[in-house]
């Protein structure tokens, strides 16, 4: 939303921390497989992409995709936050025959397009 409004995009820390992102349709597909799988009740399954993304790269991609003039604004890294988050999705891959289909770039493009259509800015 910040980039669509032309505001600076907030990045906490130096942006070197990593996260993984999974598009909503991929997440829902996995959840549906999980809730309909025989014997899966009570099982813990990590759902997510195994593609790691630096937050600074994410911010710059969002600015580029939204064709914004925004800049990155760095803020202090929150105490206790993790520098790396990456799910071990092997259980979802093997027991549910699932892996995310949409790559981050396509997910960001779809998300920006959706927000523009909603005229939320």
SVG drawing of the C-alpha trace seen along z (x, -y; Angstrom):
<svg xmlns="http://www.w3.org/2000/svg" viewBox="-13 -9 34 51">
<polyline fill="none" stroke="black" stroke-width="0.4" points="0.0,0.0 2.8,-2.4 4.3,-2.1 0.9,-2.4 0.3,-5.6 3.7,-6.9 4.9,-6.8 8.2,-5.5 8.3,-1.7 9.2,-0.8 12.0,1.8 13.0,2.8 16.7,3.3 19.0,3.3 16.7,5.5 19.0,8.5 16.6,10.6 14.8,13.2 11.2,14.4 9.3,16.8 6.0,15.9 3.3,18.1 0.4,16.8 -3.0,17.2 -4.3,19.6 -1.3,22.0 -2.0,21.8 -5.7,22.6 -4.9,25.5 -2.6,27.0 -5.1,26.4 -7.9,28.1 -5.6,31.1 -4.8,31.2 -8.3,31.1 -9.5,33.7 -6.6,36.1 -7.5,39.3 -5.6,39.6 -4.3,36.0 -6.3,34.9 -4.0,33.4 -1.0,33.4 1.2,30.3 2.2,29.3 4.2,26.3 2.7,24.6 4.9,22.2 7.4,21.5 11.0,22.7 12.1,19.7 13.9,17.2 13.7,13.5 15.6,10.7 13.2,8.0 15.2,5.3 14.7,7.2 11.0,7.6 10.6,3.9 12.5,3.0 10.4,5.5 7.2,4.0 8.3,0.5 9.3,1.7 6.1,3.7 3.9,0.9 5.8,-1.6 6.2,-3.8 8.6,-6.6 8.7,-5.5 12.1,-5.0 13.0,-2.6 12.8,-4.0 14.8,-2.0 13.6,-1.7 15.2,0.0 14.9,3.8 12.4,4.9 13.9,6.6 13.2,10.3 12.3,10.5 13.9,13.3 16.5,12.7 15.5,15.8 12.1,17.5 11.9,20.4 9.4,23.3 10.4,26.9 7.6,27.8 8.8,31.3 5.9,32.9 3.4,31.0 5.3,32.0 5.5,35.7 2.2,36.4 0.0,34.0 1.8,34.0 1.9,30.2 4.3,27.4 3.6,23.8 3.0,23.0 3.1,19.2 6.5,17.6 6.8,14.4 7.1,12.1 3.8,13.3 2.1,13.1 3.3,9.5 2.0,8.6 -1.4,10.1 -1.6,8.4 -0.7,5.0 -3.2,5.4 -5.9,6.4 -5.3,3.4 -5.4,1.1 -8.7,2.5 -10.1,2.0 -9.0,-1.6 -7.9,-1.1 -5.1,-3.7"/>
</svg>
